[in-house]
């Protein structure tokens, strides 16, 4: 009897915190959704350190190809980035869970870590410590504009058809990520992209994974994506794709001290020796790029996934949008302090949402798994990209459904929507797709005398994006 009361008390606690009944969900569904999202997004905790090490974040401080030889778990600095990735993602997702009560997960953005490494550190010559300082400043800027509700106003100003296009564009983009990571789509110097070789074990395993998961989803099997990922991982063992040799089940978490609070503000502002004006100009362009890309990656992910999951308020706003954006901003600040690049609301969150995740219990589950990853890095690393690729492809299928609601009969709505959807996968960036759509929206509206249909914020954003593409074309 006491056990039953205790169990009921625990359920009541989760109900009171996450409002499960109100969101038409339950504990089992939310935890399963969290596990699904984590397995889909877990690749980031290994990919992120291996990208940032090219920025000089390794024991020898070598940039470029010379850093490729360092192992992510043997080099203390790279291992520290691994720890920073897990901890910052856990902290950000916890804030999202308890403050916003939404199933979105935060983690270092894959496009932004590449910008951090190859543009800021390698091309512009900043040190990784100075780049972390720039990320920290951009995070503080985000906190300020979120508290003042500027970010929420930007989302509210987005036209309805662009919101639908963002959802469809993310669907195409996330499917491309899955097809690429599974080897089905590969680069081709003559045609840009082409099919991979379907006779190779990796591609074949991806196809098998898509087939298994598609069958399970067609039959409406609960947890079909998670089951598909697990089965594909197991099938990958005899295929030689899933590597289980030498895997350590339990290991001590690496130290975060080599990157903790290593931000170099003095060096950032005095960079280049070109005087205060030149330094400020250079720093401004770096920070504004971090800010714009993160802003619209997050807006794109939130609006697109919320649209698909019917998580919009009656007025069309994303539920708890301001809280979600503050969680994103704070995660970036903590990430820079710990030693990693900008955190974003991940598009991989859609995997868990597709499994029924609707509350912060989903993101809370993911945050716990991120923390456990510090101790079970070997097991997390077992799941190959070919096992998570099918989930990304099929989530894209689900998200593309928003396209049918776009008003294609009105060309002034159809053109910006098309560019939004097309540019995301073609440029490999959610932010670019949103930017191009916003640029063309006022152009075609003004040209047809419909300028009153454009919110003033859209005019400002359009001008900012044009300025951004001219000043920093790459």
Number of C-alpha atoms within 10 A of each C-alpha: 6 7 8 9 10 11 12 11 12 12 14 14 12 14 17 11 15 25 19 20 11 10 12 11 17 21 18 13 19 26 20 20 30 32 22 31 33 27 23 26 21 23 16 19 25 20 16 23 27 22 20 27 30 25 28 23 30 26 16 13 15 16 21 14 9 13 21 14 7 17 15 21 17 11 15 20 26 29 27 27 34 30 27 30 28 27 26 31 29 26 23 31 33 25 26 33 27 18 17 23 24 29 29 35 35 31 32 26 22 19 17 22 23 18 22 28 27 19 17 21 23 18 11 13 16 21 23 29 23 23 28 29 27 29 28 26 19 26 27 16 16 24 22 15 15 22 14 12 16 15 22 21 14 16 22 18 15 17 18 16 19 28 26 27 31 35 30 32 33 29 32 25 27 28 24 22 19 26 23 21 22 27 25 21 18 15 13 11 7 7 7 8 12 13 14 19 14 14 9 11 17 25 23 20 25 27 22 20 28 26 14 20 25 19 14 17 16 10 10 10 12 14 20 22 32 25 16 25 27 17 16 26 24 16 17 24 13 11 15 11 21 22 16 14 7 7 13 12 11 14 12 9 17 19 16 21 16 18 26 18 17 17 23 16 17 10 16 21 22 16 20 15 9 11 11 13 11 15 17 16 11 17 21 15 14 21 19 16 18 22 20 19 23 27 20 22 24 25 27 27 24 27 25 27 29 24 21 21 17 12 19 17 11 8 7 15 18 23 19 17 22 20 21 28 27 25 28 30 30 22 31 32 28 23 31 30 21 25 30 34 36 34 31 31 30 21 27 25 28 34 30 33 26 23 22 24 32 29 28 28 31 35 35 28 24 33 28 19 20 27 18 17 23 22 17 19 22 18 14 21 18 17 24 21 23 31 33 31 27 31 32 28 24 21 26 25 15 17 26 22 14 20 21 11 11 19 15 15 8 9 13 20 21 18 16 26 32 22 24 31 28 21 22 26 21 13 12 16 21 28 25 23 31 29 26 23 25 26 23 18 25 23 17 17 17 14 10 10 9 13 16 10 12 17 15 12 16 19 16 12 16 20 13 16 18 16 12 17 14 10 10 11 8 8
